[in-house]
Amino acid sequence: MMVDTGAQDTAGLNNRTTYILVFSQQLGPNLTYALQHNLGFEDDGSLRTAGDDAEWYGVCQWLTYKINDKWSAGARAEWVRDDDGARIGGVGNYIGSDKGWLGLPGFAGNFYDISLGLNYRPCPNLVLRPEVRWDWYEGTTNLAGELPFDNGNDDDQFLVAMDMIFTF
């Protein structure tokens, strides 16, 4: 469990509190299940309505099957609810700045994803993770009338991606 709380601005206002709770269970010699619950709220944190508080929460579940010491396969299902359009709007998005995503914030609704992937560990400190993923959204448009995917034109997307984790 992780809890984080504190002011989010230089005046010491806009207190934000978040927590993450993770449960993991070995279901067999090669199969692991994990469940994560997130919750957050921020005083005066709504980017859609000035002065309103913001709340967001979600659940993510994983099943991972260890094939051998180098390979494992996984499936993930996730749901995130952003009640006030405060958390989901783009990387580095901040009204009045030129940092990050240039669109307007405020996707108030439910985000879902389902993904399938592989984990390949060629050496102890490197993991390569290809995946296929489908995301969809049920909620309002942002302040510019845009949807979250396909340059503001769609409420779902299909991705083929890969990431790499290097630990040292």
C-alpha positions as CSV (number, residue, x, y, z in Angstrom):
1,M,0.0,0.0,0.0
2,M,1.2,3.5,-0.8
3,V,-0.3,6.8,0.4
4,D,0.8,10.2,-0.8
5,T,-0.7,13.6,0.3
6,G,0.3,17.2,0.2
7,A,-0.1,20.6,-1.4
8,Q,0.2,20.8,-5.2
9,D,0.9,24.5,-5.7
10,T,3.4,27.0,-4.5
11,A,0.8,28.7,-2.2
12,G,0.4,25.4,-0.3
13,L,-3.2,24.9,-1.4
14,N,-4.8,22.3,-3.6
15,N,-4.1,19.4,-1.3
16,R,-3.9,16.1,-3.2
17,T,-4.2,12.6,-1.6
18,T,-3.7,9.4,-3.5
19,Y,-3.4,5.8,-2.5
20,I,-2.5,2.5,-4.3
21,L,-3.3,-0.8,-2.8
22,V,-1.9,-4.0,-4.4
23,F,-2.8,-7.6,-3.8
24,S,-0.9,-10.5,-5.4
25,Q,-1.6,-14.2,-5.2
26,Q,0.3,-17.2,-6.6
27,L,-2.4,-19.4,-8.1
28,G,-0.1,-22.3,-9.1
29,P,3.6,-22.9,-9.7
30,N,3.5,-20.8,-12.9
31,L,0.4,-18.6,-12.6
32,T,0.2,-15.3,-10.6
33,Y,-2.8,-13.0,-10.2
34,A,-2.5,-9.4,-9.1
35,L,-5.1,-6.7,-8.3
36,Q,-4.5,-3.0,-7.9
37,H,-6.9,-0.3,-6.6
38,N,-6.1,3.4,-7.0
39,L,-8.0,6.3,-5.5
40,G,-7.2,10.0,-5.6
41,F,-8.8,13.4,-4.8
42,E,-7.6,16.9,-4.9
43,D,-9.0,20.1,-3.4
44,D,-9.9,22.6,-6.2
45,G,-8.4,20.1,-8.6
46,S,-11.0,20.1,-11.4
47,L,-9.6,21.3,-14.7
48,R,-13.1,21.6,-16.1
49,T,-14.7,23.7,-13.4
50,A,-12.6,26.1,-11.5
51,G,-13.0,25.8,-7.7
52,D,-14.4,22.2,-7.8
53,D,-12.6,19.3,-6.2
54,A,-11.5,16.4,-8.3
55,E,-11.8,12.6,-7.7
56,W,-10.5,9.6,-9.7
57,Y,-10.3,5.9,-9.0
58,G,-9.7,2.6,-10.7
59,V,-9.0,-1.1,-10.7
60,C,-6.4,-3.1,-12.6
61,Q,-6.0,-6.9,-12.8
62,W,-3.2,-9.0,-14.2
63,L,-2.7,-12.7,-14.8
64,T,0.9,-13.7,-15.5
65,Y,2.0,-17.2,-16.7
66,K,5.7,-18.1,-16.4
67,I,6.7,-20.1,-19.4
68,N,10.3,-20.5,-18.4
69,D,13.1,-18.4,-16.8
70,K,13.3,-16.1,-19.8
71,W,9.6,-15.9,-21.0
72,S,6.3,-15.1,-19.4
73,A,2.9,-14.2,-20.9
74,G,0.4,-11.8,-19.4
75,A,-3.1,-10.5,-19.7
76,R,-4.4,-7.2,-18.1
77,A,-7.8,-5.6,-17.7
78,E,-8.1,-2.1,-16.4
79,W,-10.8,0.4,-15.5
80,V,-10.2,4.0,-14.5
81,R,-12.9,6.6,-13.7
82,D,-12.0,10.3,-13.8
83,D,-15.1,12.0,-12.3
84,D,-14.0,15.5,-13.0
85,G,-11.7,15.3,-16.0
86,A,-8.7,16.1,-13.8
87,R,-6.2,13.3,-14.3
88,I,-6.6,12.2,-17.9
89,G,-5.8,14.8,-20.5
90,G,-2.3,14.3,-21.9
91,V,1.3,14.1,-20.8
92,G,2.5,17.4,-19.2
93,N,-0.9,19.0,-19.9
94,Y,-1.2,22.3,-18.0
95,I,-3.5,25.2,-19.0
96,G,-1.5,28.2,-19.8
97,S,1.8,26.5,-20.5
98,D,3.5,25.2,-23.7
99,K,4.5,21.9,-22.0
100,G,3.3,18.5,-23.2
101,W,0.1,17.9,-25.0
102,L,-1.5,20.9,-26.6
103,G,-5.1,19.8,-26.4
104,L,-7.5,20.9,-23.7
105,P,-7.9,18.7,-20.6
106,G,-11.0,17.2,-19.1
107,F,-12.0,13.7,-20.1
108,A,-14.6,13.0,-17.5
109,G,-15.6,9.4,-17.8
110,N,-14.6,5.8,-17.7
111,F,-11.4,4.5,-19.5
112,Y,-11.0,0.7,-20.1
113,D,-8.2,-1.4,-21.5
114,I,-7.5,-5.0,-22.3
115,S,-4.0,-6.1,-23.2
116,L,-2.1,-9.3,-23.9
117,G,1.7,-9.4,-23.9
118,L,4.9,-11.2,-23.4
119,N,7.8,-10.6,-21.1
120,Y,11.2,-11.6,-22.4
121,R,14.2,-11.4,-20.0
122,P,17.4,-12.0,-22.0
123,C,19.5,-11.1,-18.9
124,P,18.6,-10.4,-15.2
125,N,18.4,-6.6,-15.5
126,L,16.5,-6.3,-18.9
127,V,12.9,-7.0,-19.8
128,L,11.4,-6.5,-23.2
129,R,7.6,-6.4,-23.3
130,P,5.7,-6.5,-26.6
131,E,1.9,-6.2,-26.3
132,V,-1.4,-5.7,-28.1
133,R,-3.9,-3.4,-26.4
134,W,-7.4,-2.2,-26.9
135,D,-8.5,1.0,-25.1
136,W,-12.0,2.5,-25.1
137,Y,-13.7,5.4,-23.4
138,E,-17.2,6.2,-22.2
139,G,-17.7,9.8,-21.1
140,T,-17.8,13.4,-22.2
141,T,-15.6,15.2,-24.7
142,N,-13.0,17.5,-23.3
143,L,-13.3,21.3,-23.2
144,A,-12.6,21.5,-27.0
145,G,-15.2,18.9,-27.9
146,E,-12.5,16.3,-28.6
147,L,-12.4,12.6,-27.7
148,P,-9.3,11.0,-26.2
149,F,-8.0,9.0,-29.2
150,D,-7.1,9.5,-32.9
151,N,-6.3,13.2,-32.6
152,G,-9.5,13.9,-30.8
153,N,-11.8,12.0,-33.2
154,D,-12.4,8.6,-31.6
155,D,-13.4,6.9,-28.3
156,D,-11.3,3.8,-28.8
157,Q,-8.0,2.6,-30.2
158,F,-6.0,-0.6,-30.9
159,L,-2.3,-0.5,-30.3
160,V,0.7,-2.8,-30.9
161,A,3.5,-1.6,-28.6
162,M,6.7,-2.6,-26.9
163,D,8.6,-1.3,-23.9
164,M,11.8,-2.1,-22.2
165,I,12.7,-2.1,-18.5
166,F,16.4,-1.8,-17.6
167,T,17.3,-2.0,-13.9
168,F,20.6,-1.2,-12.4
